[in-house]
Amino acid sequence: MKAADRLGSGSSFGKVPRGRSDRGRAKAIAQGDVPAYELVRLHLDEVSPTPLNPRRNFGSEEQLTRFGEELRRVQLAACVVVTRDAYLALWEDHADRIGSATHVLVNGERRYRSGVHVGLDALDFVVRDDLAATREDFIENLLQENLDREDFDLVERARGVQVLVGVCGEETATGAQSRAADRLGKSKAWVTNQLALLTLPEEIQTMLSAGSLPERDGRLLARHYKTHPDLDASLLLQHLKSVRDEEALTKQQERSLLEAAKQQTLTAVNKEPAPDEPSSEPSSEPNPTPRRR
């Protein structure tokens, strides 16, 4: 059995028309018989990743092999592409970079690379030229798939945001970060923080990419680096350690003060007499006069 026959054989794929001619497709869309996009099967040598994808790490060879073999059994989610013409209408200088490919990936590059890695012939794709209406549209849709993934490389994400800000600022730089934030559903401050990570020394960025340095610490270092651009990576890490040590000391002092306050409260409560317990202090009232009989 061919690899193409083994892919996408689930029921969700069986009822979708494939291989419709351009003329027949245009007619069907005009008549409302099919949506503006549909599922198609493409040979992997007809597809090219976009050079604009900030993601570079798609997993180890072992992970690509495992995922590729899963795709061989069933492909649960289609990759998303735009046609060559739609892509080159936006980036005509990319013709050499995408080669002879008839389609360019928007989402699903890990699936694509895994399929190539294990030698699959074809995969299922959705052609969405509407996602390439403008450069901003294309970059936004390119980023959305990975934006909130927990395992997404922080530096790769920041580079993607940088590309979107650059595209948003092609007509006018004013408000580019705000437009990018609106596109991604984020705040302008979030966008600013992402761009700040890319100003850090390469050694620090490598630690962010590897996950050995949290994003929170990266943002702190970026703020410090902005006012102290002469510092190298080792001095920045020393600054980070001193800040975190001071924070830890402050928290310890706060805990100690809280514990002391609790002990004082408990001591005061223990010293108070119970409501029904007679007082040990002498009474201040005079002795009553004995009655004469």
C-alpha positions as CSV (number, residue, x, y, z in Angstrom):
1,M,0.0,0.0,0.0
2,K,1.3,3.4,-0.9
3,A,2.0,5.9,1.9
4,A,-0.5,8.3,0.3
5,D,-3.2,5.6,0.8
6,R,-2.4,5.2,4.4
7,L,-2.6,8.9,5.2
8,G,-5.7,10.7,6.2
9,S,-7.9,7.6,5.9
10,G,-10.2,8.6,8.8
11,S,-13.9,9.3,8.3
12,S,-13.3,13.1,8.6
13,F,-11.3,13.0,5.3
14,G,-13.5,10.7,3.3
15,K,-16.3,13.0,2.4
16,V,-14.3,16.0,1.3
17,P,-13.9,16.6,-2.4
18,R,-10.3,16.6,-3.6
19,G,-8.5,17.3,-6.8
20,R,-11.1,19.7,-8.2
21,S,-9.9,21.7,-11.3
22,D,-9.3,25.4,-10.8
23,R,-12.3,26.2,-13.1
24,G,-14.6,23.7,-11.4
25,R,-13.5,24.9,-8.0
26,A,-14.1,28.6,-8.9
27,K,-17.6,27.7,-10.2
28,A,-18.4,25.6,-7.1
29,I,-17.3,28.5,-4.8
30,A,-19.4,31.0,-6.8
31,Q,-22.4,28.8,-6.5
32,G,-21.9,28.3,-2.8
33,D,-21.4,24.5,-3.2
34,V,-18.1,24.5,-1.3
35,P,-16.4,27.0,1.0
36,A,-13.6,29.2,-0.2
37,Y,-11.1,26.6,0.9
38,E,-11.2,22.8,1.0
39,L,-9.1,19.8,1.9
40,V,-6.6,18.7,-0.7
41,R,-3.8,16.1,-0.9
42,L,-0.4,17.5,-1.9
43,H,2.9,15.7,-2.5
44,L,5.4,17.0,0.0
45,D,7.8,18.1,-2.8
46,E,5.1,20.5,-3.9
47,V,5.2,22.3,-0.6
48,S,7.8,24.7,0.9
49,P,8.1,26.1,4.4
50,T,8.1,29.9,4.5
51,P,11.4,31.5,5.4
52,L,9.4,33.8,7.7
53,N,8.5,31.2,10.2
54,P,10.4,32.1,13.4
55,R,10.3,28.5,14.7
56,R,13.5,26.6,14.0
57,N,13.3,23.8,16.5
58,F,10.9,21.1,15.4
59,G,12.2,18.3,17.7
60,S,14.9,15.7,17.7
61,E,15.3,13.1,15.0
62,E,13.6,10.6,17.4
63,Q,10.7,12.9,17.9
64,L,10.3,13.6,14.2
65,T,10.4,9.8,13.5
66,R,7.7,9.1,16.2
67,F,5.4,11.8,14.9
68,G,6.0,10.9,11.3
69,E,5.0,7.3,12.0
70,E,1.8,8.5,13.7
71,L,1.0,10.5,10.6
72,R,1.6,7.4,8.6
73,R,-1.3,5.8,10.5
74,V,-3.6,8.7,10.6
75,Q,-3.4,12.5,10.1
76,L,-5.8,14.1,12.6
77,A,-5.2,17.7,11.6
78,A,-4.4,19.1,8.1
79,C,-1.6,21.5,7.4
80,V,-2.5,25.0,6.2
81,V,-0.9,26.4,3.0
82,V,-1.4,29.3,0.6
83,T,-0.7,29.0,-3.2
84,R,2.6,30.1,-4.7
85,D,1.0,33.0,-6.5
86,A,-0.7,34.3,-3.3
87,Y,2.6,34.1,-1.4
88,L,4.8,35.7,-4.0
89,A,2.2,38.5,-4.4
90,L,3.3,39.5,-0.9
91,W,7.0,38.5,-1.0
92,E,8.1,38.4,-4.6
93,D,11.8,38.3,-3.5
94,H,11.2,34.8,-2.0
95,A,10.8,33.1,-5.3
96,D,14.3,31.5,-5.1
97,R,13.9,30.6,-1.5
98,I,10.7,28.5,-2.0
99,G,12.0,26.9,-5.2
100,S,9.5,25.3,-7.5
101,A,6.9,24.7,-4.7
102,T,3.3,25.3,-5.7
103,H,2.3,25.9,-2.1
104,V,3.8,27.6,1.0
105,L,3.1,26.6,4.6
106,V,1.3,28.8,7.0
107,N,0.7,26.3,9.8
108,G,1.8,22.7,10.3
109,E,5.5,22.8,9.6
110,R,6.3,20.2,12.2
111,R,3.8,17.8,10.6
112,Y,5.3,18.6,7.2
113,R,8.9,18.0,8.4
114,S,8.0,14.8,10.3
115,G,6.4,13.5,7.1
116,V,9.5,14.3,5.0
117,H,11.7,12.8,7.7
118,V,10.0,9.4,7.5
119,G,9.6,9.5,3.7
120,L,5.9,10.0,3.3
121,D,4.7,10.9,-0.2
122,A,1.9,13.2,0.7
123,L,-0.2,14.8,3.4
124,D,-3.6,16.5,3.7
125,F,-3.6,20.3,3.4
126,V,-6.1,23.1,3.5
127,V,-5.4,25.8,1.0
128,R,-6.2,29.2,2.5
129,D,-5.2,32.1,0.2
130,D,-7.5,34.3,2.3
131,L,-4.8,34.2,5.0
132,A,-2.4,35.9,2.7
133,A,-4.6,39.0,1.9
134,T,-1.9,41.2,3.4
135,R,1.5,40.8,4.9
136,E,0.1,41.5,8.3
137,D,-2.6,38.8,7.8
138,F,0.0,36.2,6.8
139,I,2.4,36.9,9.7
140,E,-0.4,37.0,12.2
141,N,-1.7,33.6,11.1
142,L,1.8,32.2,11.0
143,L,2.3,33.1,14.7
144,Q,-1.1,32.3,16.1
145,E,-0.6,28.5,16.0
146,N,2.4,28.6,18.3
147,L,1.9,31.8,20.2
148,D,0.5,30.3,23.4
149,R,2.3,26.9,23.3
150,E,4.1,26.2,26.6
151,D,7.0,24.6,24.8
152,F,7.4,27.4,22.3
153,D,11.0,28.8,22.2
154,L,10.9,32.2,23.9
155,V,13.4,33.8,21.5
156,E,11.7,32.3,18.4
157,R,8.4,33.7,19.6
158,A,10.0,37.1,20.2
159,R,11.5,37.0,16.7
160,G,8.1,36.3,15.2
161,V,6.6,39.3,17.1
162,Q,9.5,41.4,15.7
163,V,8.7,40.3,12.1
164,L,5.0,41.3,12.7
165,V,5.9,44.7,14.2
166,G,8.2,45.3,11.2
167,V,5.4,44.5,8.7
168,C,2.9,46.6,10.7
169,G,5.4,49.5,10.5
170,E,6.1,49.3,6.7
171,E,3.7,52.2,5.9
172,T,4.4,54.2,9.1
173,A,6.4,53.2,12.2
174,T,4.0,55.1,14.4
175,G,1.8,52.7,16.2
176,A,3.4,49.6,14.8
177,Q,3.6,47.9,18.2
178,S,0.0,48.7,19.0
179,R,-1.2,47.3,15.7
180,A,0.8,44.1,16.3
181,A,-0.6,43.8,19.8
182,D,-4.1,44.1,18.5
183,R,-3.4,41.5,15.8
184,L,-2.2,39.0,18.4
185,G,-4.8,39.9,21.1
186,K,-2.0,41.0,23.5
187,S,-1.2,44.3,25.2
188,K,1.4,46.7,23.8
189,A,3.5,46.2,27.0
190,W,3.6,42.4,26.1
191,V,4.9,43.2,22.6
192,T,7.4,45.6,24.0
193,N,8.7,43.0,26.5
194,Q,9.1,40.4,23.6
195,L,11.2,42.8,21.6
196,A,13.3,43.6,24.7
197,L,14.3,40.0,25.0
198,L,16.1,40.3,21.6
199,T,18.3,43.1,22.8
200,L,20.0,40.8,25.4
201,P,23.4,39.3,24.8
202,E,23.5,36.0,22.8
203,E,24.4,33.9,25.8
204,I,21.3,35.1,27.7
205,Q,19.1,34.5,24.6
206,T,20.5,31.0,24.4
207,M,19.5,30.3,28.0
208,L,16.0,31.6,27.3
209,S,15.7,29.3,24.3
210,A,16.9,26.3,26.3
211,G,14.4,27.1,29.1
212,S,17.1,27.4,31.7
213,L,16.2,31.0,32.2
214,P,12.6,31.9,32.8
215,E,10.9,34.7,30.8
216,R,10.4,36.7,34.0
217,D,14.1,36.8,34.6
218,G,14.7,37.7,30.9
219,R,12.4,40.7,31.2
220,L,14.2,41.8,34.4
221,L,17.6,41.6,32.7
222,A,16.3,43.4,29.6
223,R,15.2,46.3,31.7
224,H,18.5,46.5,33.5
225,Y,20.5,46.0,30.3
226,K,18.7,49.0,28.7
227,T,20.2,51.3,31.3
228,H,23.5,49.4,31.5
229,P,24.3,48.4,27.9
230,D,28.0,47.9,28.8
231,L,27.3,44.8,30.9
232,D,28.2,41.4,29.5
233,A,26.2,38.2,30.1
234,S,28.1,37.2,33.3
235,L,27.6,40.6,34.9
236,L,23.9,40.5,34.0
237,L,23.5,37.1,35.7
238,Q,25.3,38.4,38.8
239,H,22.8,41.3,38.9
240,L,20.0,38.8,38.5
241,K,21.3,36.7,41.4
242,S,21.7,39.8,43.7
243,V,18.1,40.8,42.9
244,R,16.7,37.4,43.6
245,D,18.8,37.0,46.8
246,E,17.4,40.4,48.0
247,E,13.9,39.3,47.2
248,A,14.4,36.0,49.1
249,L,15.8,37.9,52.1
250,T,12.8,40.3,52.1
251,K,10.4,37.4,51.9
252,Q,12.1,35.7,54.8
253,Q,12.0,38.8,56.9
254,E,8.3,39.2,56.2
255,R,7.7,35.6,57.2
256,S,9.6,36.2,60.4
257,L,7.7,39.3,61.3
258,L,4.4,37.5,60.6
259,E,5.4,34.6,62.8
260,A,6.4,37.0,65.6
261,A,3.1,38.8,65.3
262,K,1.2,35.4,65.5
263,Q,3.2,34.4,68.6
264,Q,2.4,37.8,70.3
265,T,-1.3,37.3,69.6
266,L,-1.3,33.8,71.0
267,T,0.6,34.9,74.1
268,A,-1.9,37.7,74.7
269,V,-4.9,35.4,74.3
270,N,-3.4,32.8,76.7
271,K,-3.0,35.4,79.4
272,E,-6.6,36.6,79.3
273,P,-8.9,34.9,81.9
274,A,-11.7,32.8,80.7
275,P,-15.1,34.5,80.9
276,D,-16.5,32.4,83.8
277,E,-13.3,32.1,85.7
278,P,-13.1,34.2,88.9
279,S,-10.5,36.8,89.0
280,S,-7.5,36.3,91.4
281,E,-7.3,40.0,92.1
282,P,-8.8,41.2,95.5
283,S,-12.2,42.8,95.3
284,S,-12.3,46.6,95.6
285,E,-15.9,46.5,97.1
286,P,-16.2,47.0,100.9
287,N,-17.1,44.2,103.2
288,P,-20.8,44.1,103.8
289,T,-22.0,45.1,107.3
290,P,-23.3,42.0,109.2
291,R,-26.9,42.1,110.0
292,R,-28.0,42.4,113.7
293,R,-30.4,39.8,115.0
